[in-house]
Amino acid sequence: MNLLSSLSDLRTKRLSLLGTVGLVPTMGYLHPGHLSLVSRAKEENDHVIVTIFVNPTQFGANEDLSKYPRDLERDLNLLSSLFSPSSAKELIVWNPSAETMYPPGYQTWVEVEALTNPLEGAMRPGHFKGVTTIVSKLFNATQPHKAYFGQKDAQQVAVIRRMTTDLNFPIEIVVCPTLREDDGLAMSSRNKYLNEAERKAATVLFRSLSEAKKLYESGERDAEKLREKMKEVLASEPLANMQYISCADYDSLEKLNVISGKTLLSMAVFIGKTRLIDNFVLG
Amino acid sequence: MNLLSSLSDLRTKRLSLLGTVGLVPTMGYLHPGHLSLVSRAKEENDHVIVTIFVNPTQFGANEDLSKYPRDLERDLNLLSSLFSPSSAKELIVWNPSAETMYPPGYQTWVEVEALTNPLEGAMRPGHFKGVTTIVSKLFNATQPHKAYFGQKDAQQVAVIRRMTTDLNFPIEIVVCPTLREDDGLAMSSRNKYLNEAERKAATVLFRSLSEAKKLYESGERDAEKLREKMKEVLASEPLANMQYISCADYDSLEKLNVISGKTLLSMAVFIGKTRLIDNFVLG
């Protein structure tokens, strides 16, 4: 494994890589969801670059930047376990500092418009501006052939696909399924914040989505009925505090009245002080 | 020469190019200034991509998009004359349509902040947002090692250098000197708009900059004195209508009181209905 921190070291390394490169951008504190992206990238490319960077510009003023979990040594051990030392495939880990990514005088931003207005964008002003800017920088710095993202962050996936097409990045965006704990809770670095009672209560997101999906599978196509069902299940959990629930078109993220094509059910819910998101794709 | 219009044809061609690639982005209606960029790109790279695209998003509502001069056949002849048919160096001309660059649903923008506020940015709201967005798209589509811009558009050069650094584009920005007519008028596609009397009057930009430079060379370091001199010379030309004159730091574009380091003298002047810009770099 190659652990690099400066941009110039990354550029030198990148120029030496022959064949295809898969990028897995992360904020670290890796869980099996991240590792599934790395494994997929390893299967599909000659080399893999994993970036570990807790990007300050995608956190709001009242969000959890300072207490976001970090453990580089643990992350590196997890990543090493996926690559045998004798493998011809190289694993490069880039762990730049905030000063490397945003030096004094920094003043350039990438923004996607309509797709960032609803859902997470409405609740977290400026979040996607930070995401699209850092992902553009990571794309340019690592020059991958494919980049891997989890379906867990459904709106992020939609926004990055749009940005990639709009800005002509010659990169294939690969979206990988959400990994879940045995009881259905979507894996997330933020699950670490939950105490025992909250951890049990947190399954309500999965239960709520599952009940709405059952309705859909029984033939219901009235989007409002699915939204009502999700609300009802969330309301049954005392520790859960719904921020939003949505039944929207998968590509445009526009609110649906009647379900016809590919559809995104999504939600953000506070469990105690911890904000969790989850989603199902229908159709 | 290869003339391409679709993005997929460009991508296929780009993947076939071995060695280094120089990019010269243009809006067409080429003059010797553009051709000097192409010649420089040819000297310094294995292959050259020239883009010809009149970018609608960098024109304001009251600007000259619809009447901006276009003559693709003339441009192609001029470019062909620089590359012998037997040369191993390939010339690729990419001439995409507005629909290729901004298809329905397009919604992503690249913006540079402080550097775009003064001078051209103050007079042409939204202009640099259009420039940085299209240049990002051209960089991603053509993946050059070096990109060539003329010093004539001094603020554009400063903004693109900043954007390239900030977004980690692995591209060297090469800035080439302004080419001038025998009487000093900076070459520009817009000079074609001038009638005979205006064409003579248009030399006032060069004369104004030259007089200010003389002051500098005689030891004057009071920026206001240079600005006064530029105004005085412009005021002597009845057909000229000054929009702004500036004496600013070359990198930050901040207004100077005292000249010490590298300095940009610049101006925008209407000659009749035609808006012309020019600049000198001091120090």
Chai-1 contact restraints between the chains, C-beta under 6 A:
chainA,res_idxA,chainB,res_idxB,connection_type,confidence,min_distance_angstrom,max_distance_angstrom,comment,restraint_id
A,Y106,B,D166,contact,1.0,0.0,6.0,A-B,restraint_1
A,Q107,B,V112,contact,1.0,0.0,6.0,A-B,restraint_2
A,Q107,B,E113,contact,1.0,0.0,6.0,A-B,restraint_3
A,Q107,B,A114,contact,1.0,0.0,6.0,A-B,restraint_4
A,T108,B,V112,contact,1.0,0.0,6.0,A-B,restraint_5
A,T108,B,M163,contact,1.0,0.0,6.0,A-B,restraint_6
A,T108,B,D166,contact,1.0,0.0,6.0,A-B,restraint_7
A,T108,B,L167,contact,1.0,0.0,6.0,A-B,restraint_8
A,W109,B,E111,contact,1.0,0.0,6.0,A-B,restraint_9
A,V110,B,V110,contact,1.0,0.0,6.0,A-B,restraint_10
A,E111,B,W109,contact,1.0,0.0,6.0,A-B,restraint_11
A,V112,B,Q107,contact,1.0,0.0,6.0,A-B,restraint_12
A,V112,B,T108,contact,1.0,0.0,6.0,A-B,restraint_13
A,E113,B,Q107,contact,1.0,0.0,6.0,A-B,restraint_14
A,A114,B,Q107,contact,1.0,0.0,6.0,A-B,restraint_15
A,S136,B,L167,contact,1.0,0.0,6.0,A-B,restraint_16
A,K137,B,L167,contact,1.0,0.0,6.0,A-B,restraint_17
A,K137,B,N168,contact,1.0,0.0,6.0,A-B,restraint_18
A,N140,B,L167,contact,1.0,0.0,6.0,A-B,restraint_19
A,N140,B,N168,contact,1.0,0.0,6.0,A-B,restraint_20
A,N140,B,F169,contact,1.0,0.0,6.0,A-B,restraint_21
A,A141,B,N168,contact,1.0,0.0,6.0,A-B,restraint_22
A,M163,B,T108,contact,1.0,0.0,6.0,A-B,restraint_23
A,D166,B,Y106,contact,1.0,0.0,6.0,A-B,restraint_24
A,D166,B,T108,contact,1.0,0.0,6.0,A-B,restraint_25
A,L167,B,T108,contact,1.0,0.0,6.0,A-B,restraint_26
A,L167,B,S136,contact,1.0,0.0,6.0,A-B,restraint_27
A,L167,B,K137,contact,1.0,0.0,6.0,A-B,restraint_28
A,L167,B,N140,contact,1.0,0.0,6.0,A-B,restraint_29
A,N168,B,K137,contact,1.0,0.0,6.0,A-B,restraint_30
A,N168,B,N140,contact,1.0,0.0,6.0,A-B,restraint_31
A,N168,B,A141,contact,1.0,0.0,6.0,A-B,restraint_32
A,F169,B,N140,contact,1.0,0.0,6.0,A-B,restraint_33
